[in-house]
Amino acid sequence: MPNLVNEIPIGVDCPLKINAIVEVEKDSNAKYEYVEDMNIFKLSRCLYSSMRYTCSYGFIPQTFALDNDPLDVLIYNNVPIRTSTLVEVKPIGCLDMDDTGEKDYKVVAVPTSHVKDYKSLKDLDPHWLKTTLNFFTHYKDLEETKTVTINGWLGKTETKKIINEAHKRWNKKLISELPEL
């Protein structure tokens, strides 16, 4: 099995269409994370609260975010998508937040196979936007050492820039880790 961060391409039409790897299924309260050096999904924790993820949650391969992990992605879809599934998605916005002092963007994307053509956050169910904002505002409230600050929603233009910058950081990191000849 390939390394899902480094060997799965970001997408041939990045940042308009990108690949995403699902870590957490929609409606779950179990947080799974991909462990690169073991090439496996590991249960990180169960949420301390009774809250559940409002969408399938994962990462964008070939990216390196400001929190030193691949860039997070929220996949807007009615049906939960299983952990470890590769999904081609179209980014339409981003949740700007800080997690315990580190910038932690959450790219909002829709599967390219979706029957509706979502173009921006304005096309999404307003209630989903509210519940997702509420979820990320409070999902770590009961964890004593964690704090979350929500800075609001970002549009498609800023989201594309965030994806491109994360992909550039990944390329730079990959090159810096190559053995010297």
C-alpha positions as CSV (number, residue, x, y, z in Angstrom):
1,M,0.0,0.0,0.0
2,P,1.4,3.4,-0.9
3,N,2.2,6.2,1.6
4,L,-1.1,8.1,1.4
5,V,0.5,11.5,2.1
6,N,3.4,11.4,-0.3
7,E,2.5,8.9,-3.0
8,I,-1.2,9.8,-3.7
9,P,-1.2,12.8,-6.0
10,I,-2.8,16.1,-4.8
11,G,-4.8,16.0,-8.1
12,V,-4.3,16.8,-11.7
13,D,-6.3,20.0,-11.7
14,C,-5.1,21.4,-8.3
15,P,-6.5,23.5,-6.7
16,L,-9.8,23.3,-8.6
17,K,-10.1,19.6,-8.1
18,I,-8.0,17.7,-5.5
19,N,-7.8,14.3,-3.9
20,A,-8.8,13.8,-0.3
21,I,-8.2,10.8,2.0
22,V,-11.0,10.2,4.6
23,E,-9.9,9.7,8.2
24,V,-13.2,10.1,10.1
25,E,-16.7,9.2,8.8
26,K,-19.5,11.6,9.0
27,D,-21.6,11.2,12.3
28,S,-18.7,9.5,14.1
29,N,-17.2,10.6,17.5
30,A,-14.1,8.5,17.0
31,K,-11.1,10.5,15.7
32,Y,-8.8,8.4,13.5
33,E,-5.5,9.7,12.2
34,Y,-3.3,8.4,9.4
35,V,0.1,7.4,10.8
36,E,2.6,7.9,7.9
37,D,5.5,5.8,9.2
38,M,3.3,2.8,9.9
39,N,1.0,3.4,6.9
40,I,-2.1,2.7,8.9
41,F,-5.1,4.6,10.4
42,K,-5.0,4.7,14.2
43,L,-7.7,5.6,16.7
44,S,-6.4,8.9,18.1
45,R,-9.2,9.4,20.6
46,C,-12.9,9.4,21.1
47,L,-14.3,12.9,21.5
48,Y,-14.7,13.9,25.1
49,S,-18.1,15.4,24.4
50,S,-21.2,13.8,22.9
51,M,-20.7,15.7,19.7
52,R,-20.3,14.0,16.3
53,Y,-18.5,15.0,13.1
54,T,-20.9,16.9,10.8
55,C,-19.1,15.5,7.7
56,S,-16.5,13.1,6.6
57,Y,-13.1,14.5,7.7
58,G,-9.6,13.8,6.3
59,F,-6.6,15.3,4.7
60,I,-5.3,16.4,1.3
61,P,-2.3,14.4,0.1
62,Q,1.0,16.1,-0.9
63,T,0.3,19.0,1.4
64,F,2.0,20.3,4.6
65,A,-0.1,22.6,6.7
66,L,1.0,25.2,9.2
67,D,0.3,22.7,12.0
68,N,3.0,20.3,10.6
69,D,0.4,17.8,9.3
70,P,-1.3,17.4,5.9
71,L,-4.0,20.0,5.2
72,D,-7.4,19.1,6.7
73,V,-10.5,18.7,4.6
74,L,-14.2,18.6,5.4
75,I,-16.1,16.6,2.8
76,Y,-19.7,17.9,2.5
77,N,-21.8,14.9,1.5
78,N,-25.1,13.4,2.7
79,V,-23.6,9.9,3.1
80,P,-20.7,9.0,5.5
81,I,-17.6,8.1,3.5
82,R,-15.5,5.3,5.0
83,T,-12.1,5.8,6.6
84,S,-9.2,5.3,4.1
85,T,-11.3,6.2,1.0
86,L,-9.8,8.3,-1.7
87,V,-12.3,11.0,-2.9
88,E,-11.9,13.5,-5.7
89,V,-13.3,16.8,-4.4
90,K,-13.8,20.4,-5.4
91,P,-12.7,23.0,-2.7
92,I,-15.3,25.7,-2.2
93,G,-14.2,27.4,1.1
94,C,-12.4,27.0,4.3
95,L,-12.9,27.3,8.0
96,D,-10.1,29.5,9.5
97,M,-9.3,28.4,13.0
98,D,-6.5,28.1,15.6
99,D,-6.1,24.9,17.6
100,T,-4.1,25.3,20.8
101,G,-2.2,28.3,19.3
102,E,-1.5,26.8,15.9
103,K,-3.2,27.8,12.6
104,D,-5.5,24.8,11.6
105,Y,-7.4,25.5,8.4
106,K,-10.2,23.1,7.4
107,V,-10.8,23.1,3.7
108,V,-14.5,22.6,2.8
109,A,-14.9,20.5,-0.3
110,V,-17.6,18.5,-2.2
111,P,-17.1,15.3,-4.1
112,T,-16.8,15.9,-7.8
113,S,-19.3,13.0,-8.2
114,H,-22.0,14.9,-6.3
115,V,-25.2,15.4,-8.2
116,K,-25.4,19.1,-7.2
117,D,-22.9,21.6,-8.5
118,Y,-21.8,23.5,-5.4
119,K,-19.7,26.5,-6.3
120,S,-19.3,28.3,-2.9
121,L,-20.1,28.1,0.8
122,K,-23.3,30.0,0.0
123,D,-24.6,27.0,-1.9
124,L,-24.4,24.7,1.2
125,D,-27.2,24.2,3.7
126,P,-27.0,27.2,6.1
127,H,-27.8,24.9,9.0
128,W,-24.8,22.6,8.1
129,L,-22.6,25.7,8.2
130,K,-23.9,26.6,11.6
131,T,-23.6,23.1,13.1
132,T,-20.1,22.7,11.7
133,L,-19.0,26.0,13.1
134,N,-20.6,25.0,16.4
135,F,-18.9,21.6,16.3
136,F,-15.4,23.0,15.8
137,T,-16.0,25.8,18.3
138,H,-16.9,23.3,21.1
139,Y,-15.6,19.8,20.2
140,K,-12.5,20.2,22.4
141,D,-14.2,22.1,25.3
142,L,-13.9,19.2,27.7
143,E,-10.2,18.6,26.9
144,E,-8.4,20.5,29.6
145,T,-5.2,21.4,27.7
146,K,-6.8,22.3,24.3
147,T,-8.3,25.6,23.1
148,V,-9.9,26.4,19.8
149,T,-10.4,29.9,18.3
150,I,-12.6,30.3,15.3
151,N,-11.7,33.1,12.9
152,G,-14.6,32.5,10.4
153,W,-15.2,31.2,6.9
154,L,-12.9,32.0,4.0
155,G,-14.0,32.0,0.3
156,K,-12.8,30.0,-2.6
157,T,-10.0,32.4,-3.7
158,E,-8.3,32.3,-0.3
159,T,-8.9,28.5,0.0
160,K,-7.1,27.9,-3.3
161,K,-4.1,30.0,-2.0
162,I,-4.0,28.0,1.2
163,I,-4.0,24.7,-0.8
164,N,-1.3,25.9,-3.2
165,E,0.9,27.2,-0.3
166,A,0.5,23.9,1.6
167,H,1.5,21.9,-1.5
168,K,4.6,24.2,-2.0
169,R,5.6,23.5,1.7
170,W,5.2,19.8,1.1
171,N,7.5,20.0,-2.0
172,K,10.0,22.0,0.0
173,K,9.9,19.5,2.9
174,L,10.2,16.5,0.5
175,I,13.3,18.0,-1.1
176,S,14.9,18.9,2.2
177,E,14.5,15.3,3.3
178,L,16.3,13.8,0.3
179,P,19.7,12.3,1.1
180,E,22.7,14.3,0.0
181,L,24.7,12.8,-2.9
